[in-house]
Amino acid sequence: MTTYYTSDQHFGHLNIIRFCGRPFPDVLTMNTRLVQLWNETVTDDDTVWVLGDVALGALGESLACIGRLAGRKILVPGNHDRCWEGERALRKGEPEARERRRSAAREQYLAAGFAEIHDRPEPVVLGGQRAALSHFPFEGDSHGADRFVEYRPVDDGGWVVHGHVHDTWRQRARQLNVGVDAWGGRPVPAETLAGLLADGPRDLEPLGWS
């Protein structure tokens, strides 16, 4: 049994192909290839932490991809996930109505195949070192100025395993980006991340797509 980490699949999102230079002609081809790469890597005995931004577009269609993915899947929502706690602040309407929509979306993500949803950064130990699992890094963004600062983990001298920045970096100092655009489309095993932590802070460029 292996634990994996990944993020930013953006199932169903056409514009991400152009934005990140993904090598796909259309959404259907992208979705199919992401599922294939996942299932070539992960078995049903494994656990996968998905650190946000898993599905966009027509949610019913894009979330259908989750049921095709092997392993036990745990979600730490990102800013594009409709079950993200910050979603309430981004949508119009009365607070109670916004919370009802988020709660309904949460049930939809669970029904699609997620075993758990963790709203806040999750502490873990990798290779004997402390890290936080979060959609967001301590600092840095793929759109210029840092967004959603109030939802980012506090830099307490440990590490953060995150997504959000797509192909901006694979590692920056103590920030490890597990987004598919930095790892050839595949989830990253805990052993690989532990090795990067052991090597210490440094900068690493993204890997090419498989």
C-alpha positions as CSV (number, residue, x, y, z in Angstrom):
1,M,0.0,0.0,0.0
2,T,1.4,3.4,-1.1
3,T,0.3,6.9,-0.4
4,Y,0.3,9.3,-3.3
5,Y,-0.2,13.1,-3.7
6,T,-1.5,15.0,-6.7
7,S,-3.5,18.1,-7.6
8,D,-5.0,20.3,-10.3
9,Q,-6.4,17.7,-12.7
10,H,-9.0,20.3,-13.9
11,F,-11.1,17.5,-15.4
12,G,-13.6,19.1,-17.8
13,H,-11.7,22.4,-18.1
14,L,-11.0,23.4,-21.7
15,N,-8.9,26.5,-21.0
16,I,-6.4,24.7,-18.9
17,I,-5.1,23.0,-22.0
18,R,-4.0,26.3,-23.5
19,F,-3.1,27.9,-20.1
20,C,-0.6,25.2,-19.2
21,G,0.3,23.9,-22.6
22,R,-1.1,20.5,-22.0
23,P,-0.5,18.2,-25.0
24,F,-4.2,17.5,-25.7
25,P,-6.5,18.6,-28.6
26,D,-9.7,18.6,-26.5
27,V,-11.2,18.0,-23.0
28,L,-12.2,14.4,-23.7
29,T,-8.7,13.4,-24.7
30,M,-7.3,15.2,-21.6
31,N,-9.7,13.5,-19.2
32,T,-9.0,10.1,-20.7
33,R,-5.3,10.5,-20.5
34,L,-5.3,11.8,-16.9
35,V,-7.4,8.8,-15.8
36,Q,-5.0,6.4,-17.7
37,L,-1.9,7.9,-16.1
38,W,-3.5,7.8,-12.7
39,N,-4.5,4.1,-13.1
40,E,-1.1,3.1,-14.4
41,T,0.4,4.5,-11.2
42,V,-2.1,3.8,-8.4
43,T,-3.7,0.5,-7.3
44,D,-6.9,0.0,-5.4
45,D,-4.9,-0.7,-2.2
46,D,-3.3,2.8,-2.4
47,T,-4.4,6.1,-0.9
48,V,-4.3,9.3,-2.9
49,W,-4.5,12.9,-1.5
50,V,-5.8,15.2,-4.1
51,L,-4.8,18.8,-3.2
52,G,-7.5,20.7,-5.0
53,D,-8.9,21.9,-8.3
54,V,-9.9,18.4,-9.4
55,A,-12.9,19.3,-11.6
56,L,-14.4,22.2,-13.5
57,G,-16.9,22.8,-16.2
58,A,-20.2,20.8,-16.0
59,L,-19.6,19.3,-12.5
60,G,-21.7,16.2,-13.0
61,E,-19.7,15.3,-16.1
62,S,-16.3,16.2,-14.8
63,L,-16.7,14.6,-11.4
64,A,-17.7,11.3,-13.2
65,C,-14.0,10.9,-13.8
66,I,-13.4,10.4,-10.1
67,G,-15.2,7.1,-10.1
68,R,-12.8,5.8,-12.7
69,L,-9.7,6.4,-10.6
70,A,-8.1,3.7,-8.6
71,G,-7.4,3.9,-4.8
72,R,-8.9,5.6,-1.8
73,K,-9.2,9.3,-2.6
74,I,-9.0,12.1,-0.1
75,L,-9.7,15.7,-1.2
76,V,-8.2,19.0,0.2
77,P,-10.3,21.4,-1.8
78,G,-8.8,24.2,-3.9
79,N,-10.2,27.5,-5.1
80,H,-11.9,26.0,-8.1
81,D,-13.6,23.2,-6.2
82,R,-17.2,24.1,-5.4
83,C,-17.0,22.5,-2.0
84,W,-14.0,24.7,-1.0
85,E,-14.7,26.8,2.2
86,G,-13.7,30.0,0.4
87,E,-16.4,29.4,-2.2
88,R,-18.9,31.1,0.2
89,A,-17.1,34.4,-0.1
90,L,-16.8,34.2,-4.0
91,R,-20.5,33.7,-4.7
92,K,-23.5,36.1,-4.6
93,G,-26.5,35.6,-2.3
94,E,-27.3,35.3,1.3
95,P,-24.7,33.5,3.5
96,E,-27.2,30.7,4.3
97,A,-27.9,30.1,0.7
98,R,-24.2,30.1,-0.2
99,E,-23.5,27.6,2.6
100,R,-26.3,25.3,1.4
101,R,-24.8,25.3,-2.1
102,R,-21.4,24.4,-0.7
103,S,-22.8,21.6,1.5
104,A,-24.7,20.2,-1.6
105,A,-21.5,20.4,-3.6
106,R,-19.6,18.6,-0.8
107,E,-22.1,15.7,-0.9
108,Q,-21.7,15.6,-4.7
109,Y,-17.9,15.3,-4.4
110,L,-18.3,12.5,-1.8
111,A,-20.8,10.7,-3.9
112,A,-18.4,10.9,-6.9
113,G,-15.8,8.8,-5.1
114,F,-14.0,10.8,-2.5
115,A,-13.7,9.0,0.9
116,E,-13.0,12.2,2.8
117,I,-12.8,16.0,2.4
118,H,-10.5,18.0,4.6
119,D,-11.2,21.8,4.6
120,R,-8.0,22.9,6.2
121,P,-4.3,22.2,5.6
122,E,-3.6,18.7,6.9
123,P,-0.3,18.1,8.8
124,V,1.7,15.0,7.8
125,V,5.2,13.6,8.4
126,L,7.2,12.7,5.3
127,G,10.6,11.2,5.7
128,G,10.6,12.3,9.3
129,Q,10.0,15.9,8.5
130,R,6.9,18.0,9.1
131,A,4.8,19.1,6.1
132,A,1.3,20.6,5.5
133,L,-1.0,19.4,2.8
134,S,-2.6,22.3,1.2
135,H,-3.9,23.4,-2.2
136,F,-1.9,26.7,-1.8
137,P,1.8,27.1,-1.2
138,F,3.1,29.5,1.4
139,E,3.7,32.1,-1.3
140,G,3.7,32.3,-5.0
141,D,1.0,31.9,-7.7
142,S,0.5,31.1,-11.3
143,H,-1.3,34.5,-12.0
144,G,1.2,37.1,-10.7
145,A,0.3,38.4,-7.3
146,D,-0.6,35.9,-4.6
147,R,-4.3,35.2,-4.3
148,F,-6.3,33.8,-1.5
149,V,-3.7,34.7,1.1
150,E,-6.1,34.1,4.0
151,Y,-6.5,30.4,3.0
152,R,-2.8,29.7,2.8
153,P,-0.9,27.7,5.4
154,V,1.4,29.5,7.8
155,D,5.1,29.1,7.2
156,D,6.3,27.7,10.5
157,G,9.6,26.5,9.2
158,G,8.3,23.2,7.9
159,W,7.4,22.1,4.4
160,V,4.3,22.4,2.3
161,V,3.0,19.9,-0.3
162,H,0.7,21.8,-2.5
163,G,-0.8,22.5,-5.9
164,H,-2.3,25.7,-7.4
165,V,0.8,26.9,-9.3
166,H,0.5,24.4,-12.2
167,D,3.7,24.4,-14.2
168,T,5.4,27.4,-12.4
169,W,7.7,25.1,-10.4
170,R,8.0,21.5,-9.1
171,Q,9.9,22.6,-6.0
172,R,10.7,26.1,-4.7
173,A,12.6,26.1,-1.4
174,R,10.4,24.2,1.1
175,Q,7.4,24.2,-1.3
176,L,6.7,20.9,-3.2
177,N,4.1,21.2,-6.0
178,V,2.4,17.9,-6.7
179,G,0.2,19.3,-9.5
180,V,-0.1,17.1,-12.6
181,D,1.5,19.9,-14.8
182,A,4.7,19.5,-12.8
183,W,4.9,15.7,-12.7
184,G,4.0,14.5,-16.2
185,G,0.3,14.0,-15.3
186,R,0.9,11.3,-12.6
187,P,0.4,11.2,-8.8
188,V,3.6,11.4,-6.8
189,P,4.4,8.7,-4.2
190,A,5.2,9.6,-0.7
191,E,8.7,8.0,-1.0
192,T,9.6,10.4,-3.8
193,L,8.5,13.5,-1.8
194,A,10.4,12.2,1.3
195,G,13.5,12.0,-0.9
196,L,13.1,15.6,-2.0
197,L,12.7,16.7,1.6
198,A,15.8,14.8,2.6
199,D,17.7,16.7,-0.2
200,G,16.7,20.0,1.4
201,P,15.3,23.3,0.0
202,R,16.1,24.0,-3.6
203,D,14.4,24.9,-6.9
204,L,13.3,22.2,-9.4
205,E,11.7,22.7,-12.8
206,P,8.5,20.8,-13.8
207,L,8.8,17.4,-15.6
208,G,7.4,16.9,-19.1
209,W,4.1,15.2,-19.7
210,S,4.2,11.4,-20.0
